[in-house]
Structure formats: structure tokens, C-alpha cells
Amino acid sequence: MNKIVSLALLIGGGILIVFGINATNAFSSDVSRFFNGTPTDKSIWMLIGGIVFAGIGLTGLLRGSKAT
């Protein structure tokens, strides 16, 4: 995988994680947590997507590209 793509995935994943954390602290998440016991689906999916993207990007950076 190209290092630029891996770096973009890592940065994008980090941004999604930050947005997901902010979304879990939002008023709508508080209301959802009050009635359902869990935050909104949007915040959960942002956290999951951010973790997946960051993991793929980190794996791509650590593996490196093989020169042929």
C-alpha cells in the first residue's frame, strides 16, 4: 500500500475518532443515552470507522512497501 494513502487513512481515522468522541458528548447522545442506555448510532459508527481506518493506515505504514 502506498505510504501516502496509509498516512491519509491514519489521519482520517484520527479525525473520525475525535468527531466520534465529540458526538458522544453531544446533547442528542445524552438524550439517547437517557432513554436507551447507549449513545447515538452516528457517534458509535464514527468511532468504529475511525478505529478501523486508523488501524489500516497504521498497518500500511508499519509494513512499508516492498521495492522491486
N, C-alpha and C positions, 0 to 999 in steps of 0.2 A: 504494500500500500504506500502511496506517495506520502512523504512526510508532511507536506503542506495540508493534504486532506486530513491526515491524522491530527495535526495541530488544530485545524478548524473544528473537527469533531470534539476534541478535548475542550476547546474554548466554548463552543456552542453548548456542550454538556454542562459546563460550569455555569453558564448563563441560565440555562434551564433550571438547574438546581437552585440557584439564587431566587429566580422567579417563583419556583415551586414553594420555597420556604416562605417567601413573602405572601404567597397566595394562601398558605395555611394559616397565616396570622391575620387574614382579612376578615371583615365583618361577615361576609357571606359564609365563610368557612366556620366562623363561630356559631352562626345560626344553624348550619348543617350539623355541626358537632353537638349542639344542644339537643336537636331532635333525633338525629341518627346515631350519634356517638362517634362519627368519623368526619374528617374534613371533606370538602367538595371533591368530586371526581376529577375536576380540572387540575387541582393542585396535586393530587396523587399522581396523575398521568405525567405532569410536568416533572415531578421528582423522579419517577421511574424512567422517563425518557432521558432526562439529564444524566442519570447514573449509567444507563446503557450507552449513550453517546460518549460520555467521558471514558468509560471502560474500553470501548472500541478504539477511541483516539489514543488512549494511553498504551494499549496493547500494540497498536500500529507504530507508535513512536519507540517503544522498547524493543520490538522485534527488528525494526530497521528494514532497509531494503537490501536485497542481495545484488551485488554488482555482477553483471555478466559480461 
